[in-house]
Amino acid sequence: MNQRLVHIALVVDDYDEAIAFYTQKLNFELVEDTQLSDVKRWVLVKPKGEGNMCLLLAKASNEEQSSRVGNQTGGRVFLFLHTDNFERDYQNLIEQEIKIIRTRQEFDYGTVAVFEDLYGNKWDLIEPK
């Protein structure tokens, strides 16, 4: 048996502002942006580098989905972004004025900081040891 995760849906308020944040501020790649209907698009972004895991940017289409934008995990860290250069990517967060929740910390497993995306979802930036 061979299984793998390929996409994680991230509920957003607006496709274009989410694409701009992830591609211009976090330097992700826009993998696909396909119009599915008048209101629905298939939008995939991913970090540059190895791996095929993508975020599926899914625009909230009703009140319940809108209530989840920015808080899909009840305030816990939601996504974990590994890097090969913590200093470079941490400095980018600062330069892009991305909200840092917890500054750089050293742990046995690596260097970590917590930041928020444009909607308030919490991310770990991690350079593993």
Buried (B, 14 or more C-beta within 10 A) or exposed (E): EEEEEEBEEBBBEBBEEBBEBBEEBBEBEBBEBEEEEEEEBBBBBBBEEEEEBBBBBBBBEEEEEEEBBBBBEEEEBBBEBBBEEBEEBBEBBEEEEBEBEEEEEEEEEBBBBBBBBBBBBBBBBBBEE
